[in-house]
Amino acid sequence: MENTLGLSLGQKFEMERISRAIDSEADPTVLRGIAKQLLNAWQTQKAATSWVIKQQISSDSNI
C-alpha cells in the first residue's frame, strides 16, 4: 500500500504490526472480527473527517 498521506513513523509501524497479525491469523472467525473492526474504524474516520470539513466550511463562511 502506497503511503500518500505522509503517515508518521509510529503509524507505519502500527500498520505493519496489524498487517502481520492479519497475515498470521488462520481462523476465519478471528479474521471476520478484525475485518468488522476495521470497517467500523474506517466508517468512523470518514464520519469524523466529514464533520471536520463541515465545521471548517461553516467557520470560513462566518468570516
N, CA, C and O atoms as a Maestro MAE file, in Angstrom:
{
 s_m_m2io_version
 :::
 2.0.0
}

f_m_ct {
 s_m_title
 :::
 protein
 m_atom[252] {
  # First column is atom index #
  i_m_mmod_type
  r_m_x_coord
  r_m_y_coord
  r_m_z_coord
  i_m_residue_number
  s_m_chain_name
  s_m_pdb_residue_name
  s_m_pdb_atom_name
  i_m_atomic_number
  :::
  1 25 0.845 -1.177 0.000 1 A "MET " " N  " 7
  2 3 0.000 0.000 0.000 1 A "MET " " CA " 6
  3 2 0.889 1.238 0.000 1 A "MET " " C  " 6
  4 15 1.823 1.351 0.794 1 A "MET " " O  " 8
  5 25 0.585 2.150 -0.892 2 A "GLU " " N  " 7
  6 3 1.385 3.362 -1.031 2 A "GLU " " CA " 6
  7 2 1.049 4.357 0.078 2 A "GLU " " C  " 6
  8 15 -0.111 4.512 0.456 2 A "GLU " " O  " 8
  9 25 2.070 5.020 0.586 3 A "ASN " " N  " 7
  10 3 1.903 5.994 1.661 3 A "ASN " " CA " 6
  11 2 1.760 7.389 1.053 3 A "ASN " " C  " 6
  12 15 2.752 8.109 0.933 3 A "ASN " " O  " 8
  13 25 0.548 7.781 0.670 4 A "THR " " N  " 7
  14 3 0.337 9.070 0.026 4 A "THR " " CA " 6
  15 2 -0.037 10.174 1.002 4 A "THR " " C  " 6
  16 15 -0.046 11.345 0.623 4 A "THR " " O  " 8
  17 25 -0.344 9.837 2.237 5 A "LEU " " N  " 7
  18 3 -0.779 10.839 3.197 5 A "LEU " " CA " 6
  19 2 0.315 11.263 4.166 5 A "LEU " " C  " 6
  20 15 0.056 12.059 5.069 5 A "LEU " " O  " 8
  21 25 1.496 10.764 4.005 6 A "GLY " " N  " 7
  22 3 2.571 11.135 4.908 6 A "GLY " " CA " 6
  23 2 2.356 10.628 6.322 6 A "GLY " " C  " 6
  24 15 2.399 11.409 7.273 6 A "GLY " " O  " 8
  25 25 2.126 9.346 6.473 7 A "LEU " " N  " 7
  26 3 1.919 8.758 7.792 7 A "LEU " " CA " 6
  27 2 3.170 8.912 8.641 7 A "LEU " " C  " 6
  28 15 4.293 8.903 8.135 7 A "LEU " " O  " 8
  29 25 2.953 9.051 9.932 8 A "SER " " N  " 7
  30 3 4.082 9.144 10.855 8 A "SER " " CA " 6
  31 2 4.765 7.784 10.963 8 A "SER " " C  " 6
  32 15 4.203 6.762 10.570 8 A "SER " " O  " 8
  33 25 5.965 7.783 11.493 9 A "LEU " " N  " 7
  34 3 6.699 6.533 11.675 9 A "LEU " " CA " 6
  35 2 5.913 5.579 12.575 9 A "LEU " " C  " 6
  36 15 5.852 4.379 12.309 9 A "LEU " " O  " 8
  37 25 5.315 6.112 13.632 10 A "GLY " " N  " 7
  38 3 4.504 5.288 14.528 10 A "GLY " " CA " 6
  39 2 3.318 4.661 13.817 10 A "GLY " " C  " 6
  40 15 2.987 3.501 14.061 10 A "GLY " " O  " 8
  41 25 2.671 5.429 12.931 11 A "GLN " " N  " 7
  42 3 1.540 4.903 12.175 11 A "GLN " " CA " 6
  43 2 1.997 3.809 11.211 11 A "GLN " " C  " 6
  44 15 1.310 2.804 11.030 11 A "GLN " " O  " 8
  45 25 3.148 4.011 10.601 12 A "LYS " " N  " 7
  46 3 3.685 2.990 9.695 12 A "LYS " " CA " 6
  47 2 3.967 1.689 10.444 12 A "LYS " " C  " 6
  48 15 3.655 0.604 9.955 12 A "LYS " " O  " 8
  49 25 4.563 1.807 11.641 13 A "PHE " " N  " 7
  50 3 4.840 0.614 12.436 13 A "PHE " " CA " 6
  51 2 3.541 -0.075 12.849 13 A "PHE " " C  " 6
  52 15 3.456 -1.302 12.823 13 A "PHE " " O  " 8
  53 25 2.534 0.704 13.227 14 A "GLU " " N  " 7
  54 3 1.254 0.127 13.632 14 A "GLU " " CA " 6
  55 2 0.591 -0.593 12.456 14 A "GLU " " C  " 6
  56 15 0.039 -1.680 12.626 14 A "GLU " " O  " 8
  57 25 0.643 0.004 11.275 15 A "MET " " N  " 7
  58 3 0.093 -0.655 10.088 15 A "MET " " CA " 6
  59 2 0.813 -1.966 9.813 15 A "MET " " C  " 6
  60 15 0.175 -2.968 9.489 15 A "MET " " O  " 8
  61 25 2.124 -1.969 9.937 16 A "GLU " " N  " 7
  62 3 2.900 -3.190 9.701 16 A "GLU " " CA " 6
  63 2 2.571 -4.249 10.748 16 A "GLU " " C  " 6
  64 15 2.446 -5.429 10.418 16 A "GLU " " O  " 8
  65 25 2.429 -3.839 12.002 17 A "ARG " " N  " 7
  66 3 2.104 -4.774 13.080 17 A "ARG " " CA " 6
  67 2 0.753 -5.433 12.828 17 A "ARG " " C  " 6
  68 15 0.620 -6.651 12.953 17 A "ARG " " O  " 8
  69 25 -0.238 -4.638 12.478 18 A "ILE " " N  " 7
  70 3 -1.575 -5.179 12.232 18 A "ILE " " CA " 6
  71 2 -1.582 -6.032 10.970 18 A "ILE " " C  " 6
  72 15 -2.233 -7.076 10.929 18 A "ILE " " O  " 8
  73 25 -0.872 -5.600 9.955 19 A "SER " " N  " 7
  74 3 -0.782 -6.369 8.714 19 A "SER " " CA " 6
  75 2 -0.188 -7.749 8.980 19 A "SER " " C  " 6
  76 15 -0.677 -8.748 8.453 19 A "SER " " O  " 8
  77 25 0.850 -7.806 9.784 20 A "ARG " " N  " 7
  78 3 1.468 -9.099 10.113 20 A "ARG " " CA " 6
  79 2 0.528 -9.975 10.928 20 A "ARG " " C  " 6
  80 15 0.488 -11.192 10.743 20 A "ARG " " O  " 8
  81 25 -0.234 -9.350 11.840 21 A "ALA " " N  " 7
  82 3 -1.192 -10.111 12.638 21 A "ALA " " CA " 6
  83 2 -2.269 -10.718 11.743 21 A "ALA " " C  " 6
  84 15 -2.668 -11.866 11.936 21 A "ALA " " O  " 8
  85 25 -2.738 -9.945 10.766 22 A "ILE " " N  " 7
  86 3 -3.736 -10.459 9.822 22 A "ILE " " CA " 6
  87 2 -3.143 -11.601 9.009 22 A "ILE " " C  " 6
  88 15 -3.779 -12.642 8.840 22 A "ILE " " O  " 8
  89 25 -1.928 -11.411 8.505 23 A "ASP " " N  " 7
  90 3 -1.282 -12.447 7.691 23 A "ASP " " CA " 6
  91 2 -1.072 -13.744 8.463 23 A "ASP " " C  " 6
  92 15 -1.133 -14.828 7.883 23 A "ASP " " O  " 8
  93 25 -0.828 -13.641 9.758 24 A "SER " " N  " 7
  94 3 -0.528 -14.842 10.540 24 A "SER " " CA " 6
  95 2 -1.777 -15.534 11.085 24 A "SER " " C  " 6
  96 15 -1.685 -16.637 11.621 24 A "SER " " O  " 8
  97 25 -2.935 -14.902 10.954 25 A "GLU " " N  " 7
  98 3 -4.168 -15.482 11.505 25 A "GLU " " CA " 6
  99 2 -4.823 -16.422 10.501 25 A "GLU " " C  " 6
  100 15 -5.069 -16.045 9.355 25 A "GLU " " O  " 8
  101 25 -5.104 -17.643 10.937 26 A "ALA " " N  " 7
  102 3 -5.714 -18.642 10.056 26 A "ALA " " CA " 6
  103 2 -7.192 -18.860 10.372 26 A "ALA " " C  " 6
  104 15 -7.916 -19.432 9.556 26 A "ALA " " O  " 8
  105 25 -7.648 -18.416 11.535 27 A "ASP " " N  " 7
  106 3 -9.025 -18.641 11.959 27 A "ASP " " CA " 6
  107 2 -9.963 -17.649 11.265 27 A "ASP " " C  " 6
  108 15 -9.871 -16.443 11.498 27 A "ASP " " O  " 8
  109 25 -10.871 -18.156 10.406 28 A "PRO " " N  " 7
  110 3 -11.780 -17.265 9.683 28 A "PRO " " CA " 6
  111 2 -12.663 -16.414 10.608 28 A "PRO " " C  " 6
  112 15 -13.005 -15.283 10.261 28 A "PRO " " O  " 8
  113 25 -13.025 -16.937 11.757 29 A "THR " " N  " 7
  114 3 -13.852 -16.182 12.696 29 A "THR " " CA " 6
  115 2 -13.086 -14.975 13.224 29 A "THR " " C  " 6
  116 15 -13.645 -13.884 13.333 29 A "THR " " O  " 8
  117 25 -11.825 -15.162 13.546 30 A "VAL " " N  " 7
  118 3 -10.991 -14.063 14.021 30 A "VAL " " CA " 6
  119 2 -10.793 -13.043 12.902 30 A "VAL " " C  " 6
  120 15 -10.862 -11.836 13.138 30 A "VAL " " O  " 8
  121 25 -10.548 -13.528 11.688 31 A "LEU " " N  " 7
  122 3 -10.367 -12.618 10.555 31 A "LEU " " CA " 6
  123 2 -11.634 -11.800 10.284 31 A "LEU " " C  " 6
  124 15 -11.549 -10.616 9.956 31 A "LEU " " O  " 8
  125 25 -12.800 -12.426 10.420 32 A "ARG " " N  " 7
  126 3 -14.058 -11.685 10.259 32 A "ARG " " CA " 6
  127 2 -14.183 -10.609 11.319 32 A "ARG " " C  " 6
  128 15 -14.627 -9.498 11.030 32 A "ARG " " O  " 8
  129 25 -13.800 -10.927 12.529 33 A "GLY " " N  " 7
  130 3 -13.845 -9.946 13.614 33 A "GLY " " CA " 6
  131 2 -12.924 -8.770 13.335 33 A "GLY " " C  " 6
  132 15 -13.296 -7.617 13.553 33 A "GLY " " O  " 8
  133 25 -11.726 -9.060 12.855 34 A "ILE " " N  " 7
  134 3 -10.776 -7.997 12.504 34 A "ILE " " CA " 6
  135 2 -11.342 -7.145 11.380 34 A "ILE " " C  " 6
  136 15 -11.257 -5.917 11.420 34 A "ILE " " O  " 8
  137 25 -11.923 -7.799 10.372 35 A "ALA " " N  " 7
  138 3 -12.500 -7.062 9.242 35 A "ALA " " CA " 6
  139 2 -13.617 -6.137 9.705 35 A "ALA " " C  " 6
  140 15 -13.714 -5.004 9.234 35 A "ALA " " O  " 8
  141 25 -14.447 -6.597 10.605 36 A "LYS " " N  " 7
  142 3 -15.544 -5.766 11.117 36 A "LYS " " CA " 6
  143 2 -15.010 -4.598 11.940 36 A "LYS " " C  " 6
  144 15 -15.549 -3.493 11.869 36 A "LYS " " O  " 8
  145 25 -13.964 -4.832 12.716 37 A "GLN " " N  " 7
  146 3 -13.356 -3.736 13.487 37 A "GLN " " CA " 6
  147 2 -12.767 -2.688 12.547 37 A "GLN " " C  " 6
  148 15 -12.922 -1.489 12.775 37 A "GLN " " O  " 8
  149 25 -12.094 -3.137 11.495 38 A "LEU " " N  " 7
  150 3 -11.502 -2.214 10.534 38 A "LEU " " CA " 6
  151 2 -12.584 -1.443 9.775 38 A "LEU " " C  " 6
  152 15 -12.427 -0.250 9.518 38 A "LEU " " O  " 8
  153 25 -13.676 -2.114 9.419 39 A "LEU " " N  " 7
  154 3 -14.788 -1.446 8.754 39 A "LEU " " CA " 6
  155 2 -15.379 -0.371 9.655 39 A "LEU " " C  " 6
  156 15 -15.670 0.737 9.204 39 A "LEU " " O  " 8
  157 25 -15.553 -0.701 10.923 40 A "ASN " " N  " 7
  158 3 -16.085 0.271 11.882 40 A "ASN " " CA " 6
  159 2 -15.143 1.461 12.017 40 A "ASN " " C  " 6
  160 15 -15.592 2.608 12.013 40 A "ASN " " O  " 8
  161 25 -13.852 1.205 12.134 41 A "ALA " " N  " 7
  162 3 -12.870 2.285 12.272 41 A "ALA " " CA " 6
  163 2 -12.850 3.157 11.023 41 A "ALA " " C  " 6
  164 15 -12.762 4.381 11.123 41 A "ALA " " O  " 8
  165 25 -12.929 2.544 9.859 42 A "TRP " " N  " 7
  166 3 -12.919 3.281 8.594 42 A "TRP " " CA " 6
  167 2 -14.135 4.205 8.495 42 A "TRP " " C  " 6
  168 15 -13.999 5.382 8.162 42 A "TRP " " O  " 8
  169 25 -15.321 3.667 8.787 43 A "GLN " " N  " 7
  170 3 -16.532 4.474 8.685 43 A "GLN " " CA " 6
  171 2 -16.570 5.576 9.751 43 A "GLN " " C  " 6
  172 15 -17.053 6.677 9.490 43 A "GLN " " O  " 8
  173 25 -16.065 5.280 10.935 44 A "THR " " N  " 7
  174 3 -15.985 6.295 11.979 44 A "THR " " CA " 6
  175 2 -15.043 7.419 11.561 44 A "THR " " C  " 6
  176 15 -15.331 8.595 11.784 44 A "THR " " O  " 8
  177 25 -13.926 7.054 10.960 45 A "GLN " " N  " 7
  178 3 -12.971 8.059 10.478 45 A "GLN " " CA " 6
  179 2 -13.577 8.904 9.370 45 A "GLN " " C  " 6
  180 15 -13.380 10.118 9.338 45 A "GLN " " O  " 8
  181 25 -14.314 8.274 8.460 46 A "LYS " " N  " 7
  182 3 -14.979 9.013 7.388 46 A "LYS " " CA " 6
  183 2 -15.972 10.015 7.966 46 A "LYS " " C  " 6
  184 15 -16.034 11.157 7.513 46 A "LYS " " O  " 8
  185 25 -16.747 9.597 8.959 47 A "ALA " " N  " 7
  186 3 -17.725 10.490 9.579 47 A "ALA " " CA " 6
  187 2 -17.023 11.647 10.286 47 A "ALA " " C  " 6
  188 15 -17.469 12.791 10.198 47 A "ALA " " O  " 8
  189 25 -15.934 11.358 10.980 48 A "ALA " " N  " 7
  190 3 -15.188 12.414 11.673 48 A "ALA " " CA " 6
  191 2 -14.587 13.397 10.681 48 A "ALA " " C  " 6
  192 15 -14.618 14.607 10.910 48 A "ALA " " O  " 8
  193 25 -14.043 12.893 9.587 49 A "THR " " N  " 7
  194 3 -13.467 13.761 8.564 49 A "THR " " CA " 6
  195 2 -14.535 14.655 7.951 49 A "THR " " C  " 6
  196 15 -14.311 15.848 7.751 49 A "THR " " O  " 8
  197 25 -15.680 14.086 7.657 50 A "SER " " N  " 7
  198 3 -16.791 14.855 7.106 50 A "SER " " CA " 6
  199 2 -17.230 15.950 8.067 50 A "SER " " C  " 6
  200 15 -17.483 17.081 7.654 50 A "SER " " O  " 8
  201 25 -17.320 15.612 9.352 51 A "TRP " " N  " 7
  202 3 -17.716 16.595 10.367 51 A "TRP " " CA " 6
  203 2 -16.712 17.744 10.430 51 A "TRP " " C  " 6
  204 15 -17.106 18.909 10.487 51 A "TRP " " O  " 8
  205 25 -15.424 17.424 10.421 52 A "VAL " " N  " 7
  206 3 -14.386 18.461 10.485 52 A "VAL " " CA " 6
  207 2 -14.458 19.372 9.260 52 A "VAL " " C  " 6
  208 15 -14.337 20.591 9.380 52 A "VAL " " O  " 8
  209 25 -14.654 18.781 8.092 53 A "ILE " " N  " 7
  210 3 -14.756 19.581 6.869 53 A "ILE " " CA " 6
  211 2 -15.958 20.514 6.939 53 A "ILE " " C  " 6
  212 15 -15.853 21.690 6.590 53 A "ILE " " O  " 8
  213 25 -17.098 19.996 7.388 54 A "LYS " " N  " 7
  214 3 -18.295 20.838 7.522 54 A "LYS " " CA " 6
  215 2 -18.059 21.965 8.518 54 A "LYS " " C  " 6
  216 15 -18.487 23.096 8.289 54 A "LYS " " O  " 8
  217 25 -17.376 21.661 9.629 55 A "GLN " " N  " 7
  218 3 -17.080 22.691 10.619 55 A "GLN " " CA " 6
  219 2 -16.182 23.759 10.018 55 A "GLN " " C  " 6
  220 15 -16.384 24.949 10.260 55 A "GLN " " O  " 8
  221 25 -15.202 23.349 9.246 56 A "GLN " " N  " 7
  222 3 -14.269 24.291 8.626 56 A "GLN " " CA " 6
  223 2 -14.994 25.170 7.614 56 A "GLN " " C  " 6
  224 15 -14.773 26.380 7.568 56 A "GLN " " O  " 8
  225 25 -15.856 24.568 6.808 57 A "ILE " " N  " 7
  226 3 -16.619 25.325 5.812 57 A "ILE " " CA " 6
  227 2 -17.536 26.326 6.524 57 A "ILE " " C  " 6
  228 15 -17.636 27.484 6.119 57 A "ILE " " O  " 8
  229 25 -18.194 25.872 7.574 58 A "SER " " N  " 7
  230 3 -19.078 26.754 8.337 58 A "SER " " CA " 6
  231 2 -18.291 27.899 8.979 58 A "SER " " C  " 6
  232 15 -18.748 29.042 8.986 58 A "SER " " O  " 8
  233 25 -17.131 27.595 9.507 59 A "SER " " N  " 7
  234 3 -16.283 28.599 10.136 59 A "SER " " CA " 6
  235 2 -15.792 29.616 9.096 59 A "SER " " C  " 6
  236 15 -15.764 30.818 9.362 59 A "SER " " O  " 8
  237 25 -15.409 29.131 7.921 60 A "ASP " " N  " 7
  238 3 -14.926 30.009 6.855 60 A "ASP " " CA " 6
  239 2 -16.030 30.929 6.338 60 A "ASP " " C  " 6
  240 15 -15.761 32.075 5.976 60 A "ASP " " O  " 8
  241 25 -17.276 30.432 6.302 61 A "SER " " N  " 7
  242 3 -18.363 31.239 5.773 61 A "SER " " CA " 6
  243 2 -18.829 32.296 6.776 61 A "SER " " C  " 6
  244 15 -19.525 33.239 6.401 61 A "SER " " O  " 8
  245 25 -18.450 32.146 8.042 62 A "ASN " " N  " 7
  246 3 -18.812 33.127 9.072 62 A "ASN " " CA " 6
  247 2 -17.820 34.267 9.156 62 A "ASN " " C  " 6
  248 15 -18.030 35.209 9.922 62 A "ASN " " O  " 8
  249 25 -16.746 34.207 8.390 63 A "ILE " " N  " 7
  250 3 -15.710 35.246 8.448 63 A "ILE " " CA " 6
  251 2 -16.101 36.433 7.634 63 A "ILE " " C  " 6
  252 15 -15.352 37.407 7.564 63 A "ILE " " O  " 8
  :::
 }
 m_bond[251] {
  # First column is bond index #
  i_m_from
  i_m_to
  i_m_order
  :::
  1 1 2 1
  2 2 3 1
  3 3 4 2
  4 3 5 1
  5 5 6 1
  6 6 7 1
  7 7 8 2
  8 7 9 1
  9 9 10 1
  10 10 11 1
  11 11 12 2
  12 11 13 1
  13 13 14 1
  14 14 15 1
  15 15 16 2
  16 15 17 1
  17 17 18 1
  18 18 19 1
  19 19 20 2
  20 19 21 1
  21 21 22 1
  22 22 23 1
  23 23 24 2
  24 23 25 1
  25 25 26 1
  26 26 27 1
  27 27 28 2
  28 27 29 1
  29 29 30 1
  30 30 31 1
  31 31 32 2
  32 31 33 1
  33 33 34 1
  34 34 35 1
  35 35 36 2
  36 35 37 1
  37 37 38 1
  38 38 39 1
  39 39 40 2
  40 39 41 1
  41 41 42 1
  42 42 43 1
  43 43 44 2
  44 43 45 1
  45 45 46 1
  46 46 47 1
  47 47 48 2
  48 47 49 1
  49 49 50 1
  50 50 51 1
  51 51 52 2
  52 51 53 1
  53 53 54 1
  54 54 55 1
  55 55 56 2
  56 55 57 1
  57 57 58 1
  58 58 59 1
  59 59 60 2
  60 59 61 1
  61 61 62 1
  62 62 63 1
  63 63 64 2
  64 63 65 1
  65 65 66 1
  66 66 67 1
  67 67 68 2
  68 67 69 1
  69 69 70 1
  70 70 71 1
  71 71 72 2
  72 71 73 1
  73 73 74 1
  74 74 75 1
  75 75 76 2
  76 75 77 1
  77 77 78 1
  78 78 79 1
  79 79 80 2
  80 79 81 1
  81 81 82 1
  82 82 83 1
  83 83 84 2
  84 83 85 1
  85 85 86 1
  86 86 87 1
  87 87 88 2
  88 87 89 1
  89 89 90 1
  90 90 91 1
  91 91 92 2
  92 91 93 1
  93 93 94 1
  94 94 95 1
  95 95 96 2
  96 95 97 1
  97 97 98 1
  98 98 99 1
  99 99 100 2
  100 99 101 1
  101 101 102 1
  102 102 103 1
  103 103 104 2
  104 103 105 1
  105 105 106 1
  106 106 107 1
  107 107 108 2
  108 107 109 1
  109 109 110 1
  110 110 111 1
  111 111 112 2
  112 111 113 1
  113 113 114 1
  114 114 115 1
  115 115 116 2
  116 115 117 1
  117 117 118 1
  118 118 119 1
  119 119 120 2
  120 119 121 1
  121 121 122 1
  122 122 123 1
  123 123 124 2
  124 123 125 1
  125 125 126 1
  126 126 127 1
  127 127 128 2
  128 127 129 1
  129 129 130 1
  130 130 131 1
  131 131 132 2
  132 131 133 1
  133 133 134 1
  134 134 135 1
  135 135 136 2
  136 135 137 1
  137 137 138 1
  138 138 139 1
  139 139 140 2
  140 139 141 1
  141 141 142 1
  142 142 143 1
  143 143 144 2
  144 143 145 1
  145 145 146 1
  146 146 147 1
  147 147 148 2
  148 147 149 1
  149 149 150 1
  150 150 151 1
  151 151 152 2
  152 151 153 1
  153 153 154 1
  154 154 155 1
  155 155 156 2
  156 155 157 1
  157 157 158 1
  158 158 159 1
  159 159 160 2
  160 159 161 1
  161 161 162 1
  162 162 163 1
  163 163 164 2
  164 163 165 1
  165 165 166 1
  166 166 167 1
  167 167 168 2
  168 167 169 1
  169 169 170 1
  170 170 171 1
  171 171 172 2
  172 171 173 1
  173 173 174 1
  174 174 175 1
  175 175 176 2
  176 175 177 1
  177 177 178 1
  178 178 179 1
  179 179 180 2
  180 179 181 1
  181 181 182 1
  182 182 183 1
  183 183 184 2
  184 183 185 1
  185 185 186 1
  186 186 187 1
  187 187 188 2
  188 187 189 1
  189 189 190 1
  190 190 191 1
  191 191 192 2
  192 191 193 1
  193 193 194 1
  194 194 195 1
  195 195 196 2
  196 195 197 1
  197 197 198 1
  198 198 199 1
  199 199 200 2
  200 199 201 1
  201 201 202 1
  202 202 203 1
  203 203 204 2
  204 203 205 1
  205 205 206 1
  206 206 207 1
  207 207 208 2
  208 207 209 1
  209 209 210 1
  210 210 211 1
  211 211 212 2
  212 211 213 1
  213 213 214 1
  214 214 215 1
  215 215 216 2
  216 215 217 1
  217 217 218 1
  218 218 219 1
  219 219 220 2
  220 219 221 1
  221 221 222 1
  222 222 223 1
  223 223 224 2
  224 223 225 1
  225 225 226 1
  226 226 227 1
  227 227 228 2
  228 227 229 1
  229 229 230 1
  230 230 231 1
  231 231 232 2
  232 231 233 1
  233 233 234 1
  234 234 235 1
  235 235 236 2
  236 235 237 1
  237 237 238 1
  238 238 239 1
  239 239 240 2
  240 239 241 1
  241 241 242 1
  242 242 243 1
  243 243 244 2
  244 243 245 1
  245 245 246 1
  246 246 247 1
  247 247 248 2
  248 247 249 1
  249 249 250 1
  250 250 251 1
  251 251 252 2
  :::
 }
}
